[in-house]
Amino acid sequence: MTGLALNLAAAVLIWQRFFFLAGLAFIVGSVMDTLDGRYSRMSGKGSQFGAFLDSTLDRIEEGVVLTAVAAY
């Protein structure tokens, strides 16, 4: 969920033309997205629903950020 929030913030920052801050939010959000699935599997808390939700939110995040870039 942190990755989603940060990538939404990145899209808003792109819209407001704060490109450096948007880049930072995108990078940190992407790193969070990379680590969350690995952490849940390592801790034994992973589920099929969690994997589906994670991959779905990842695509939504990418779409939101790319739409913000395209709109700019």
N, C-alpha and C positions, 0 to 999 in steps of 0.2 A: 504494500500500500504506500510505503514511503517513495518508492520509485514512481508510482503513478502521480503522487502529489508533486514531486519534483519535476517530472516531465510536463505536467500541466502548468506549473509555474514557468518552466522554460518557454512554453508556447505563449503564455501571456507576456513574458519579457521580450520575446521576439516581436510580438504585436506592438509593444511599446518602444521598440528599437533599442533595447538594452542588450546588445548582442553578446557582450563579454559575460554578463551575468547569466544570460540564457544558456550560453555554452557551458558555464560552470554547473548550472542546475541540471542540464542534460547529462553531463559527464557523471556527476555524483548520482543522479537517478539511475543511470544505466549501470553503474557499478553496483548499486543496491539491488537492481533486478538480477544481476549476475549472481550475487551472493545468496539471495533469499532461497532459491530452489536447492542450492547445494547445502545450505544450512539445514533446511527441513529434512532432506534425505539423510544427512549425517546424524541428526538428532533423533531419527526414527519417527518423526511427526508427519512425514509426507503421506499424501493420499492422492487418489486419482482425481478427486474434485480439486484439490489444491494445485495439482499439476495443470489441469485444464484452466483453472482460474488464472494461474500465473502466465501461461502462454497466451491466453485471451487478452489479459491486461497489457502484456508486452506489445501485442499488435495494435491495440487501441492507443497506447502511448506513442508508438512510432507514427501512427496515422495522424494524431493530434499535432505532433511536432512538425511533421512534414507538411501538413495542411497550413500551419502557421508560416512556415518558410515560403510555401507556394503563394500564400496570400500576400506576403510582403513583396 
